[in-house]
């Protein structure tokens, strides 16, 4: 597809990198020549200098020939006007980044008024991701399929775990749980394992199963932790506000530490059910006074990666059961392996993954077979949920008779609300939801899993 991205800052770059890697033709528009020079040097993209809300600039960028415009600048108003201009110039599909909570409450009106196909909010996506993790704190990441009937969680095997040295074919008999290890990362290399694969401590796993089966699995390996009941948030950002609303609605007590007095007052007005403390959360005495040793979870959400990382490490040392760390630059994640921190949230990468799903859905609009798409293991793995139609090369045939492509695993089938781990005699039936895990990036429909 031909895509224009308005805004070549950190968010635009993350989106452009993801979509360019998917084989799309990308044109980037930005007022800052330094941003465009960076984009041109790092990515295979065309760059146009100028205001992305200007008709003349959009014409110069070839907007009339584009399939999609993504407005990802740091200014909501610029993004909205850019989408409206693109619509007026003939682009049928446009997506706007919208950060302001007041705009997010009126997304449907914005879509109608500006002709926008969809909006995305990286802060809200980050809050949703954190909320999912805090409700299943054993995992470093949680993705849901078939409207919550199946989940895929990320977990790193610690030293001394019962999983160390266990072959995957022996897992069901020894742990008495119906889960499937779909992907394994070991020393930076990702593989789709077979039954002979032997797990080792330090491996990072993606495990699929129903919520109850996952609970049984983690209980068997003595790693299960209950959903948190109290959480301390460091920083009163927009993410903290979105997250607080979700957590309080789930009955979780939230404390926010924020050093800016005016922001504290605004948070108190917005979040009457949240305890807001005006204090410097980077100071040890403040953290101890506000219960860092007794809280169930700690989430670092300041605008400074270094602060988030250092204070998260202190929270872990204080014995906090679940620590979540926001980072703007994902390169920190590999550097911090072995530090005890395992759950990192990068809003720009979450937004890029969300837009990848949207673009994939556009490409598959005629078949509409892809229901859900997630990028896992630092974008090295895709997990796709397909809706099984009435016909197709996969329908009604035993899995042992299907010649699957390399690096493709049919991980789960959800049938009538029940989670099934496929076996050789399992058949895909119309109405099923099939979850496929792959290191490939070219699966367009269910039949494309076949060689």
C-alpha positions in Angstrom: 0.0 0.0 0.0 1.0 3.6 -0.5 0.9 5.5 2.8 1.6 9.1 3.9 2.7 9.7 7.5 2.4 13.2 8.7 5.0 13.8 11.5 8.5 12.4 11.5 9.1 12.6 15.3 9.5 9.5 17.5 5.9 8.3 17.0 6.0 8.8 13.2 9.4 7.1 13.0 8.1 4.1 14.9 5.1 3.8 12.7 7.1 4.3 9.5 9.7 1.6 10.5 7.0 -0.9 11.2 5.0 -0.3 8.0 8.1 -0.1 5.9 9.3 -3.4 7.2 5.9 -4.8 6.1 6.7 -3.8 2.5 4.5 -0.7 2.2 5.6 2.5 0.3 6.0 5.3 2.8 6.1 9.0 2.3 6.8 11.2 5.4 5.9 14.8 5.8 7.3 17.1 8.5 8.3 20.7 9.0 11.6 19.9 10.6 14.3 19.1 8.1 16.4 17.3 10.7 13.6 14.9 11.4 13.3 14.2 7.7 17.0 13.7 7.3 17.0 11.2 10.1 14.1 9.3 8.6 15.7 9.3 5.1 19.0 8.0 6.6 17.4 5.3 8.7 14.5 4.1 6.6 13.5 3.4 3.0 11.0 6.3 2.7 10.3 9.4 0.6 10.4 12.7 2.6 8.6 16.0 1.9 9.3 19.1 4.0 6.3 21.2 5.0 3.1 21.5 7.0 1.1 18.2 6.8 -2.1 20.2 7.1 -1.3 22.3 4.0 -3.1 21.3 0.8 -0.1 22.3 -1.4 2.3 20.2 0.7 0.0 17.2 0.6 -0.3 17.5 -3.2 3.5 17.7 -3.5 3.6 14.4 -1.4 1.3 12.8 -4.0 -1.7 12.4 -1.7 -4.1 11.7 -4.5 -2.3 8.4 -5.3 -2.2 7.3 -1.6 -4.3 4.5 0.0 -4.0 5.9 3.5 -2.8 9.0 5.4 -1.7 8.6 9.0 -1.4 11.9 10.9 1.0 11.2 13.8 2.4 14.6 14.7 2.4 15.9 18.3 -0.4 18.3 17.7 -4.0 17.0 17.7 -5.3 19.9 15.7 -2.7 19.5 13.0 -3.6 15.8 12.8 -7.3 16.5 12.5 -6.9 19.2 9.8 -4.4 17.0 7.9 -7.0 14.2 7.8 -9.7 16.6 6.6 -7.5 18.0 3.9 -6.5 14.5 2.7 -10.2 13.6 2.6 -10.9 16.7 0.5 -8.1 15.7 -1.9 -9.5 12.3 -2.4 -7.9 10.0 0.1 -10.6 7.5 1.4 -8.8 6.3 4.5 -7.1 8.5 7.1 -6.1 7.9 10.7 -5.4 10.6 13.3 -3.3 10.5 16.5 -5.4 12.2 19.2 -3.9 12.7 22.6 -6.3 15.2 24.3 -8.8 13.4 26.6 -11.5 15.9 25.7 -11.1 14.9 22.0 -11.1 11.2 22.9 -14.5 11.5 24.5 -15.9 12.7 21.1 -14.1 10.3 18.7 -17.3 9.5 16.8 -18.1 13.2 16.2 -14.5 13.8 15.1 -14.7 11.0 12.6 -17.9 12.4 11.1 -16.8 16.0 11.2 -13.2 15.5 9.8 -13.9 12.5 7.6 -11.5 10.3 9.7 -11.5 6.6 9.3 -10.1 5.9 12.8 -8.2 7.6 15.6 -5.4 6.2 17.8 -4.1 7.3 21.2 -0.8 5.8 22.3 -1.3 6.8 25.9 -4.7 5.1 26.1 -3.2 2.0 24.4 -0.4 1.9 27.0 -2.9 2.2 29.8 -5.0 -0.7 28.5 -1.9 -2.8 28.2 -0.8 -2.1 31.7 -4.2 -2.8 33.1 -4.3 -6.2 31.4 -0.9 -7.0 32.9 -1.9 -6.0 36.4 -4.9 -8.3 36.3 -2.5 -11.2 35.3 0.7 -10.1 37.0 2.6 -13.3 36.4 3.0 -12.4 32.8 5.2 -9.7 31.3 2.6 -9.1 28.5 -1.0 -10.3 28.0 -2.9 -10.4 24.6 -6.5 -11.6 24.3 -8.2 -13.5 21.4 -11.8 -14.3 20.6 -13.1 -11.6 23.0 -11.2 -12.8 26.0 -11.9 -16.5 25.6 -8.2 -17.2 24.9 -5.1 -15.4 26.1 -1.4 -15.4 25.1 1.0 -14.4 27.8 4.7 -13.6 27.8 6.9 -15.2 30.5 10.6 -15.5 31.2 11.8 -18.7 32.9 13.6 -17.8 36.1 16.5 -19.8 37.6 15.4 -22.9 39.5 12.0 -23.1 37.7 10.4 -26.5 37.2 10.4 -25.6 33.5 14.2 -25.7 33.2 15.2 -28.8 31.3 11.6 -29.8 30.5 10.8 -31.0 26.9 7.6 -29.5 25.6 6.1 -32.9 24.8 6.3 -33.7 28.5 4.7 -30.5 29.6 0.9 -31.5 29.7 1.6 -34.7 31.7 3.8 -33.1 34.3 2.0 -29.9 34.8 -1.6 -31.0 34.1 -2.6 -28.0 32.2 -3.8 -27.4 28.6 -1.6 -24.7 27.4 0.7 -24.4 24.4 4.2 -22.8 24.2 3.9 -21.0 20.8 7.2 -19.2 20.6 10.6 -19.2 22.4 13.3 -16.5 22.4 16.7 -17.7 23.5 19.7 -15.4 23.4 18.0 -13.1 20.9 16.9 -15.9 18.5 13.2 -16.6 18.2 11.9 -20.1 17.2 8.5 -21.8 16.8 9.2 -24.9 18.8 8.2 -28.5 18.3 7.5 -31.2 21.0 11.2 -32.1 21.2 12.2 -28.6 22.2 13.8 -28.4 25.7 13.2 -25.3 27.8 16.0 -23.6 29.8 16.0 -20.9 32.4 16.3 -17.4 30.8 14.0 -18.4 27.8 11.3 -16.0 27.0 8.0 -17.8 26.2 4.7 -17.0 24.6 2.1 -19.3 26.0 -1.5 -19.7 24.8 -4.4 -20.9 26.8 -7.7 -20.2 28.5 -7.4 -18.0 31.6 -8.1 -20.9 33.9 -5.6 -23.2 32.2 -2.9 -20.5 32.4 -3.6 -20.1 36.1 -3.2 -23.8 36.6 0.0 -23.9 34.6 1.6 -21.0 36.5 0.4 -22.5 39.8 2.1 -25.8 38.9 5.4 -24.0 38.3 5.0 -22.0 41.5 4.9 -18.7 39.6 1.2 -17.7 39.8 0.3 -14.3 41.4 -3.2 -13.0 42.1 -4.5 -9.9 40.5 -3.2 -6.8 42.3 -5.3 -5.0 44.8 -3.2 -1.9 45.2 -0.8 0.0 42.9 1.5 3.0 43.1 1.9 5.1 40.0 5.0 7.2 39.6 4.1 10.3 37.6 0.7 11.9 36.9 0.8 11.7 33.1 -2.1 11.1 30.8 -1.3 7.4 30.9 -1.6 7.5 34.7 -5.0 9.2 34.4 -6.3 6.7 31.8 -4.9 3.8 33.8 -6.3 5.0 37.1 -9.8 5.1 35.7 -9.5 1.5 34.5 -8.0 0.2 37.7 -10.5 1.9 40.1 -13.3 0.6 38.0 -11.8 -2.9 38.6 -11.7 -2.3 42.4 -8.0 -1.7 42.6 -6.7 1.1 44.9 -4.5 3.6 43.1 -1.9 6.0 44.6 -0.3 8.6 42.2 3.0 10.3 43.1 3.4 13.5 41.2 5.8 16.4 42.0 4.0 19.2 40.1 1.4 20.9 42.4 -0.9 22.2 39.7 -1.0 18.7 38.0 -1.9 17.2 41.4 -4.8 19.5 41.7 -6.0 18.6 38.3 -5.7 14.9 39.0 -7.7 15.3 42.3 -10.5 16.9 40.3 -10.4 14.3 37.6 -9.9 11.2 39.8 -11.9 11.5 43.1 -11.4 7.8 43.9 -7.6 8.0 43.6 -5.1 9.0 46.3 -2.9 11.7 44.8 0.3 12.6 46.7 2.2 15.7 45.8 5.8 14.7 46.3 9.0 13.7 44.5 8.7 10.0 43.8 12.4 9.8 43.0 13.3 10.2 46.7 13.6 7.1 48.8 11.9 8.6 51.8 8.8 9.6 49.8 8.5 6.1 48.3 8.8 4.4 51.7 6.3 6.8 53.3 3.7 6.1 50.6 4.0 2.3 51.0 6.4 1.1 48.4 7.1 -2.0 50.6 3.4 -2.9 51.0 1.9 -2.2 47.6 1.1 -5.1 45.2 2.4 -3.3 42.1 4.4 -0.3 41.1 4.2 1.4 37.6 6.8 4.0 36.6 5.3 6.5 34.2 7.4 9.6 34.2 8.7 11.2 31.0 12.3 10.2 31.7 13.3 6.6 30.9 16.3 6.7 33.2 14.2 7.7 36.2 11.6 5.1 35.4 14.3 2.3 35.2 16.2 3.3 38.3 13.2 3.7 40.5 11.7 0.5 39.1 14.8 -1.3 40.2 14.5 0.1 43.7 10.8 -1.0 43.8 11.9 -4.5 42.9 14.5 -4.4 45.6 11.8 -3.3 48.1 9.9 -6.5 47.3 7.1 -5.2 45.1 5.5 -8.2 43.4 4.8 -6.6 40.0 6.8 -3.7 38.5 5.9 -2.2 35.2 8.3 0.3 33.5 7.5 2.8 30.7 10.2 3.5 28.3 10.3 5.7 25.2 13.3 4.0 23.7 13.0 0.2 23.5 16.8 -0.3 23.2 16.9 -0.2 27.0 14.9 -3.5 27.2 17.8 -5.8 26.0 20.3 -3.9 28.2 18.2 -4.6 31.3 17.9 -8.4 31.0 18.9 -10.0 34.3 18.1 -6.9 36.4 14.8 -8.3 37.7 12.7 -6.0 35.5 10.7 -8.0 33.0 7.7 -5.8 32.0 8.3 -2.8 29.8 5.7 -0.6 28.1 6.7 1.5 25.0 3.7 3.6 23.9 5.0 4.4 20.4 5.6 0.7 19.7 2.1 -0.2 20.9 0.7 2.5 18.6 2.8 1.2 15.7 1.5 -2.3 16.3 -2.1 -1.0 16.4 -1.7 0.7 13.1 -0.1 -2.4 11.6 -3.3 -4.3 12.5 -5.4 -1.5 10.9 -3.4 -1.6 7.7 -3.6 -5.4 7.6 -7.3 -5.2 8.0 -7.6 -2.8 5.1 -5.6 -5.2 2.9 -7.9 -8.0 3.9 -11.2 -6.0 3.7 -12.7 -8.2 1.1 -12.1 -11.5 3.0 -12.3 -9.9 6.5 -10.7 -13.1 7.8 -8.2 -11.5 10.2 -9.9 -10.7 13.4 -6.9 -9.8 15.6 -3.2 -9.3 15.0 -0.4 -8.9 17.6 3.3 -8.4 17.2 5.2 -10.3 19.8 8.8 -10.9 20.9 10.0 -7.4 19.9 8.1 -7.6 16.6 9.8 -10.9 15.5 6.6 -12.9 15.8 3.0 -12.4 14.7 0.0 -13.9 16.4 -3.1 -13.7 14.2 -6.7 -14.7 14.8 -8.6 -15.9 11.8 -12.3 -16.4 11.5 -12.9 -19.7 9.7 -15.3 -19.3 6.7 -17.6 -21.8 5.0 -15.0 -22.8 2.5 -11.2 -22.9 2.0 -8.4 -25.3 1.7 -8.1 -25.7 5.5 -11.8 -26.3 6.3 -12.9 -29.8 7.2 -9.5 -31.4 6.9 -7.6 -33.1 9.7 -4.5 -31.0 10.7 -2.2 -34.0 10.1 -3.2 -33.8 6.4 -2.4 -30.0 6.1 1.0 -29.1 4.8 1.8 -26.0 6.8 4.5 -23.6 5.7 7.7 -23.3 7.7 7.7 -21.3 10.9 3.9 -21.5 11.1 2.1 -22.9 14.1 -1.7 -23.4 14.5 -1.7 -22.6 18.2 -5.3 -22.7 19.2 -8.9 -23.1 18.1 -11.8 -21.4 19.8 -15.0 -23.2 19.1 -18.3 -22.3 20.7 -16.4 -20.3 23.3 -14.2 -23.3 24.2 -10.4 -23.1 23.9 -8.9 -26.2 22.1 -5.3 -27.1 21.6 -5.2 -28.6 18.1 -4.0 -32.2 17.6 -3.4 -34.3 14.4 -7.1 -35.3 14.2 -8.5 -31.9 14.9 -10.5 -30.3 12.0 -11.1 -26.6 11.4 -14.9 -26.0 11.1 -16.9 -23.0 9.8 -17.4 -20.5 12.6 -14.2 -21.5 14.5 -11.6 -18.9 15.5 -8.0 -20.1 14.7 -5.0 -18.5 16.3 -1.8 -18.8 14.2 1.7 -17.9 15.4 4.4 -17.3 12.9 7.7 -15.6 12.4 6.6 -14.8 8.8 4.9 -11.5 8.0 3.1 -12.4 4.8 0.0 -14.3 6.0 -3.1 -12.7 4.5 -5.8 -15.3 5.1 -6.1 -18.7 6.7 -5.3 -20.6 3.5 -1.9 -18.7 3.3 -0.7 -20.9 6.3 -0.4 -23.8 3.8 2.7 -24.5 1.7 
